[in-house]
């Protein structure tokens, strides 16, 4: 049941964002601000997961089951950090390659209107 609530929350965020904005450009700006604020939090959580794995691995040096659990947490933390930073870097490379800094500002005339 918790999965459905989380999925609903993820898919409802754009609805709230578009409801608060008057134009499509404002909605994109709001969503960009949300994502820019969320990325450091997610990276911090991945680093905390890695450090928790390190502490479990070191703290349970005599228990092989807990050492395995700590090793798995470290691996998951490293994978999460790698995926997030790689995705962030790829997006920045694409933006820098295909758009100049003046093209990143969306004007009201750039957005198709009905």
Backbone as a ProteinNet text record, in pm:
[ID]
protein_1_A
[PRIMARY]
XXXXXXXXXXXXXXXXXXXXXXXXXXXXXXXXXXXXXXXXXXXXXXXXXXXXXXXXXXXXXXXXXXXXXXXXXXXXXXXXXXXXXXXXXXXXXXXXXXXXXXXXXXXXXXXXXX
[TERTIARY]
81.1	0	86.1	201	289	347.4	368.4	423.2	329.3	200.6	104.2	97.7	109	109.7	231.7	347	469.4	462.7	412.5	399	300.3	189.7	92.6	155.1	236.9	302.8	396.5	472.8	565.8	491.7	382.3	309	220.4	191.1	107.2	186.7	318.1	399.8	389	395.6	378.4	241.7	138.4	5.1	4.1	62.6	69.7	156.5	265.4	354.8	284.7	215	146.6	30.1	-29.8	-140.3	-90.9	32.2	86.1	142.6	164.4	226.7	121.5	148.6	58.7	91.9	218.5	260.2	342.9	364.9	445.5	589.2	640.8	778.1	793.7	692.6	698.7	694.5	614.2	605.7	739	805.4	937.9	1037.6	1030.6	1119.3	1095.7	968.7	936.1	986.6	964.9	1011.3	1163.1	1231.2	1377.3	1426.4	1360.4	1397.5	1378.1	1268.6	1245	1352.3	1385.5	1486.8	1625.2	1657.8	1788	1799.8	1689.9	1692.2	1692.1	1635.7	1624.1	1753.3	1829.5	1950.1	2052.4	2088.1	2184	2131.7	2001.9	1944.5	1959.3	1931.7	1945.3	2090.4	2183.4	2324.7	2367.8	2318.7	2351.4	2295.9	2176.1	2120.2	2202.4	2251.3	2334.2	2466.7	2525.5	2650.8	2625.1	2510.9	2477.2	2457.2	2396.2	2378.7	2514.3	2606.1	2740.8	2810.1	2802.1	2868.1	2804.4	2672.8	2607.5	2659.6	2681.3	2738.7	2879.5	2958.2	3095.1	3090.7	3002.5	2992.7	2946.5	2850.6	2805.7	2916.4	2991.9	3100.3	3209.3	3246	3352.5	3302.1	3179	3124.5	3099.5	3074.5	3043.8	3154.4	3276.5	3389.6	3390.3	3321.7	3321.3	3198.7	3097.8	2975.5	2973.1	2990.7	2997	2866.1	2751	2623.5	2608.3	2644.3	2634.1	2740	2856.2	2957.6	2907.5	2839.3	2782.3	2675.2	2593.5	2490.9	2554.7	2660.5	2731.4	2795.7	2852.6	2913.4	2808	2688.7	2581.5	2536	2524.9	2488.1	2593.1	2719.6	2825.1	2815.2	2790.4	2778	2657.9	2542.8	2424.5	2448.3	2517.7	2548.5	2638.9	2741.1	2832.2	2757.9	2672.9	2596.5	2503.5	2436.3	2345.1	2420.5	2534.8	2614.4	2660.7	2710.2	2759.3	2648.6	2531.3	2421.3	2375.7	2359.1	2310.6	2410	2536.7	2636	2659.4	2654.6	2669.7	2553.7	2432.5	2315.4	2322.1	2361.1	2373.4	2479.1	2592	2696.9	2653.5	2584	2537.2	2437.5	2348.7	2252.9	2326.3	2425.5	2501.6	2579.8	2634.2	2705.5	2609.9	2491.8	2393.4	2350.2	2324.2	2281.8	2392.4	2515.6	2626.6	2656.5	2631.5	2659.9	2555.1	2429.3	2323.2	2263.1	2286.4	2227.2	2336.8	2325.5	2415.3	2349.5	2421.1	2364.9	2245.8	2242.3	2129	2006.9	2026.4	1913.4	1840.2	1900.2	1839	1724.6	1719.9	1608.6	1491.1	1380.4	1260.6	1176.5	1149.2	1066.8	923.8	829.7	690.9	661.2	740.7	717.3	774.1	860	920.2	827.9	733.2	646.4	520.3	484.5	361.7	240.2	150.9	31.9	-91.9	-200.8	-327.8	-409.3
-118	0	125.3	119.9	236	267.5	164.3	186.9	272.7	245.8	319.9	465.9	491.2	629	704.8	639.3	702.9	730.7	634	653	764.7	770.6	878.2	1013	1018.9	1143.9	1191.1	1099.3	1135.6	1188.2	1122.9	1165.4	1286.6	1319.1	1434.8	1563.6	1557.2	1677.7	1766.3	1713.8	1802.6	1868.9	1802.3	1862.4	1985.3	1972.8	2085.2	2195.7	2159.5	2258	2335.9	2266.9	2335.8	2418.7	2379.8	2457.4	2588.5	2592.2	2712.7	2810.1	2767.1	2851.4	2905.5	3025.8	3086.1	3042.8	3020.9	2981.2	2853.9	2795.2	2674.2	2702.2	2819.5	2856.3	2868	2923.5	2932	2792.4	2704.3	2567.3	2496.1	2515.2	2454.9	2511.1	2640.2	2701.5	2647.7	2627.8	2573.1	2429.9	2349.4	2209.8	2203.2	2291.8	2293.9	2330.4	2425.2	2462.1	2347.1	2273.4	2157.7	2051.3	2022.6	1920.3	1965.1	2092.7	2142.1	2136.7	2153.2	2142.8	1999.4	1910.2	1770.2	1691.2	1726.9	1649.9	1644.6	1756.9	1746.3	1661.9	1664.4	1583.7	1435.2	1397.6	1257.3	1210.5	1294.4	1258.1	1244.1	1333	1323.4	1193.8	1154	1027.5	908.1	912.3	803	795.7	910.5	911.7	859.5	898.3	848.3	696.9	644.8	500.2	430.1	487	429.5	431.2	544.9	554.5	461.3	443	346.7	205.4	173.1	42.7	26.5	134.3	128.7	104.9	176.9	159.8	18.9	-35.4	-172.2	-273.3	-250.5	-342.9	-341.9	-223.7	-213.3	-257.8	-219.5	-252.1	-399.7	-472.3	-615.1	-698.4	-673.7	-745.3	-894	-931	-1072.2	-1148.7	-1078.7	-1142.6	-1137.8	-1250.7	-1249.1	-1207.5	-1234.2	-1194.3	-1042.5	-978	-831.4	-765.6	-829.7	-775.4	-780.4	-887	-898.2	-791.5	-767.8	-663.7	-525.5	-498.6	-371.6	-356.7	-465.7	-462.2	-431.8	-492.8	-467.4	-321.8	-264.4	-123.2	-33.4	-67.4	11.5	4.9	-113	-128.9	-51.4	-60.7	13.2	163.3	208.9	351.5	398.9	319.4	356.3	357.3	258.6	254.4	375.2	410.6	525.2	655.1	673.1	793.5	797.9	687.5	682.4	713	653.3	674.1	819.5	877.2	1015.4	1114	1100	1194.5	1173.8	1049.7	1024.6	1085	1065.4	1121.1	1273.7	1332.1	1477.7	1528.4	1458.8	1498.2	1484	1375.8	1357.9	1465.9	1501.6	1608.3	1740	1769.3	1892.9	1892.1	1777.9	1768.6	1794.2	1734.5	1754.4	1900.1	1960.4	2100.4	2190.6	2168.1	2251	2230.1	2110	2080.9	2141.1	2124.9	2164	2300.8	2358.4	2487.9	2583.1	2707.3	2808.8	2865	2947.2	2998.1	3089.4	3157.4	3244	3163.9	3040.2	2957.6	2893.3	2894.3	2826.3	2905.8	3035.5	3112	3098.2	3056.6	3037.4	3163.6	3218.9	3339.5	3297	3388.1	3358	3332.7	3391	3370.9	3237.3	3175.4	3047.5	2929.8	2944.8	2835.5	2840	2730.7	2731.2	2757.3	2840.4	2876.5	2842.7	2815.3	2787.7	2913.1
0	0	0	65.5	70.8	-66.3	-147.8	-281.1	-364.2	-355	-435.3	-391.9	-262.9	-213.8	-262.4	-262.1	-309.7	-458.7	-535.7	-680.1	-709.2	-635.4	-654.5	-622.9	-518.5	-482.1	-592.8	-649.9	-756.7	-878.5	-915.1	-1033.2	-1007.8	-882.8	-855	-841.8	-825.5	-812.6	-937	-1059.4	-1175	-1179.5	-1131.4	-1131	-1040.3	-923.3	-830.6	-889.1	-954.2	-1013.5	-1123	-1211.5	-1319.8	-1268.3	-1157.7	-1102.7	-1043.2	-993.9	-932.1	-1034.5	-1157.6	-1258.6	-1355	-1405	-1502.8	-1644.6	-1672.8	-1807.2	-1798.4	-1914.5	-1921.3	-1880.3	-1915.9	-1880.3	-1728.9	-1661.7	-1516	-1453.5	-1512.8	-1460.8	-1475.3	-1589.3	-1606.7	-1507	-1480.2	-1382.1	-1242	-1206.7	-1074.7	-1062.5	-1167	-1162.7	-1158	-1231.1	-1227.6	-1087.8	-1023.8	-887.1	-789.2	-805.3	-718	-737.3	-861.5	-888.1	-842.7	-860.5	-815.5	-663.5	-592.9	-447.6	-398.9	-478.5	-438	-460.5	-561.5	-595.1	-481.5	-418.2	-306	-190.7	-167.6	-59.6	-92.7	-217	-256.6	-250.7	-291.6	-284.4	-138	-51.9	90.8	150.8	109.2	157.8	109.8	-13.9	-65.1	10.3	41.2	117.9	259.8	318.7	452.5	450.8	344.8	331	323.8	247.7	237.9	374	443.5	573.6	676.4	667.8	756.1	729.7	603.4	569.5	624	615.6	670.2	821.2	890.6	1035.6	1072.8	998.2	1025.6	998	891.8	856.1	962.3	1007.6	1108.5	1245.1	1279.6	1411.6	1433.2	1327.5	1341	1278.2	1322.5	1262.1	1298.3	1407.1	1445.7	1394.5	1343.3	1294.8	1141.3	1073.4	926.7	859.8	923.3	863.4	861	970.6	976	888.7	876.9	785.4	642.6	605.6	470.9	449.8	551.4	542.2	525.6	600.6	587.9	451.5	398.7	265.5	159.2	173	76.7	81.7	202.7	214.2	149	167	103.2	-48.8	-100.9	-246.7	-298.6	-228.8	-272.4	-266.9	-164.4	-153.6	-266.2	-298.4	-407.2	-540.5	-563.6	-688.2	-698	-587.9	-589	-617.2	-553.4	-577.1	-721.7	-773	-910.7	-1010.6	-991.7	-1087.1	-1084.6	-967.2	-959.6	-1017.9	-983.2	-1034	-1183	-1230.7	-1374.3	-1452.9	-1404	-1471.6	-1472.2	-1360	-1349.1	-1447.4	-1457.5	-1551.7	-1696	-1729	-1866.8	-1906.7	-1816.2	-1845.9	-1868.6	-1786.5	-1805.4	-1936	-1975.7	-2103	-2218.9	-2214.2	-2321.8	-2327.5	-2213.4	-2210.8	-2263.2	-2219.7	-2266.1	-2413.3	-2464.9	-2604.8	-2697.9	-2664.9	-2756.9	-2731.7	-2617	-2585.1	-2540.5	-2582.7	-2528.1	-2402.6	-2328.2	-2203.4	-2228.9	-2344.2	-2373.9	-2417	-2465.2	-2508.1	-2390.8	-2272.6	-2159.4	-2097.6	-2124.2	-2071.6	-2166.3	-2114.1	-2194.9	-2187.7	-2301.4	-2308.2	-2336.8	-2311.3	-2336.7	-2482.2	-2572	-2715.3	-2763.7	-2684.7	-2725.3	-2700.9	-2610.9	-2573.6	-2660.5	-2725.6	-2805.4	-2717	-2765.3	-2690.9	-2771.6	-2702.9	-2769.8	-2776.9
[MASK]
++++++++++++++++++++++++++++++++++++++++++++++++++++++++++++++++++++++++++++++++++++++++++++++++++++++++++++++++++

